[in-house]
Every structure is written in structure tokens, then in C-alpha cells.
Amino acid sequence: MNIRRARELIAEGRMRPAGLAAFEARTDDRSAIYAYEQRHAAKLEPDEERELRANAPAWKYFQSRPPSYRKTAIWWVVSAKRDETRRKRLRTLIDDSAAGRTLRQLTPPAKRV
């Protein structure tokens, strides 16, 4: 359920009774629990951020990218289910950033070199 949109509809008096009942029945502990809803709060672990910062060219390039790219790139790293995959993704992020490249996974096919 899109909580923000539901609140807008309620404020406008456009929410139907069934929708209002569903909205009122929801609980906060079951809201915004899906992975795609949590991507904006993604953060690297302190040691992972230190590793990225330790590579000056990578850090400089990463910081030069727009916030939307940085959030998505960090989400790509932290969303890995296995530690091994997470480490591999962090290494890829650092290597690509040091080379002045966006992550291949975040580059539209037409712009890939």
C-alpha cells in the first residue's frame, strides 16, 4: 500500500470505504518492509566505507556522482544476500569508481563501452 498516496486520498476525501478500512487495518511494523522500500536508507558498514574512502580516486569519483547514483550503488552492494557477494560488489564499486566508470549494472546498455 502506498502510504503517502493513501493519506493524500484521505485528505482529499477520495478514499473509498474499502480502501479506508484496509489503510486503517495496516500496522506500522508491516509497512515499508520490502527491499525496494528500504533502498533509500541503505548505508555501507563503517569498514566498507573506510575501504572505499581509502582509495582516493574511487572516493572522489563516487562523491562526484549524483545522490541517486550513490544511493543505488550502495543499495546494490548492501542488498547482497551473501557476505561473499557483498564483498565482491564492494570491490567492483571501488574498482569502477577508481577507473572513473559507473557500475555496469547501473549503466544503460546504449552507454556501455
C-alpha positions in Angstrom: 0.0 0.0 0.0 1.4 3.4 -0.9 1.0 5.1 2.4 1.7 8.6 1.2 -0.8 8.3 -1.7 -3.4 6.9 0.7 -3.0 9.8 3.0 -3.4 12.2 0.1 -6.7 10.5 -1.0 -8.0 10.6 2.6 -7.2 14.3 2.8 -9.0 14.9 -0.5 -12.0 12.8 0.7 -11.5 10.5 -2.3 -10.7 7.3 -0.3 -13.4 4.7 -0.7 -14.7 2.8 2.4 -12.9 -0.5 1.5 -9.6 1.4 0.9 -10.0 3.3 4.1 -10.7 0.1 6.1 -7.5 -1.5 4.6 -5.5 1.5 5.4 -6.7 1.7 9.0 -6.1 -2.1 9.4 -2.4 -1.8 8.4 0.3 -1.8 11.2 3.5 0.2 11.2 5.6 -2.9 11.8 4.3 -4.3 8.5 4.7 -1.1 6.5 7.8 -0.3 4.3 9.3 -3.7 4.9 10.0 -4.7 1.3 13.5 -4.4 -0.1 12.7 -1.8 -2.7 11.1 0.4 0.0 14.3 0.3 2.1 16.8 1.2 -0.6 16.9 4.9 0.3 18.1 4.1 3.8 20.9 1.9 2.6 24.3 2.5 4.2 27.7 0.8 3.9 29.1 -0.7 7.0 31.8 1.6 8.6 34.6 -0.8 7.5 33.2 -0.9 3.9 33.0 2.9 3.8 36.6 3.1 5.1 37.7 0.8 2.3 36.0 3.0 -0.3 37.4 6.2 1.2 40.9 4.6 1.4 41.0 4.6 -2.4 41.2 8.4 -3.1 40.4 8.3 -6.8 37.5 6.0 -6.2 36.1 8.1 -3.4 36.5 11.3 -5.3 34.6 9.8 -8.3 31.9 8.3 -6.2 31.3 11.6 -4.4 31.1 13.4 -7.7 28.2 11.2 -8.8 24.6 12.4 -8.2 22.9 11.3 -5.0 20.6 9.0 -7.0 23.6 7.1 -8.3 25.3 6.9 -4.9 22.1 5.5 -3.2 21.5 3.0 -5.9 25.1 1.8 -6.0 25.2 1.5 -2.2 21.9 -0.4 -2.3 23.4 -2.7 -5.0 26.2 -3.5 -2.6 24.3 -3.9 0.7 21.4 -5.8 -0.8 23.6 -8.9 -1.5 22.4 -11.8 0.5 25.8 -13.5 1.0 28.8 -11.8 2.5 30.9 -13.1 -0.3 28.7 -11.4 -2.9 28.6 -8.2 -0.8 32.4 -8.1 -0.7 32.7 -8.8 -4.4 30.2 -6.0 -5.2 32.1 -3.5 -3.0 35.3 -4.4 -4.8 33.6 -3.8 -8.1 32.2 -0.5 -7.0 35.7 0.6 -5.8 37.4 -0.6 -9.0 34.9 1.0 -11.3 34.9 4.3 -9.4 38.7 4.4 -9.4 38.6 4.0 -13.1 36.1 6.8 -13.5 33.3 4.4 -14.6 29.7 4.0 -13.4 28.8 0.5 -12.4 28.0 -1.6 -15.4 24.8 -2.7 -13.6 23.7 0.9 -13.4 24.7 2.0 -16.9 22.1 1.9 -19.7 23.0 -0.6 -22.4 23.4 2.1 -25.0 26.1 3.9 -23.0 28.2 0.8 -22.1 31.7 0.9 -23.6 
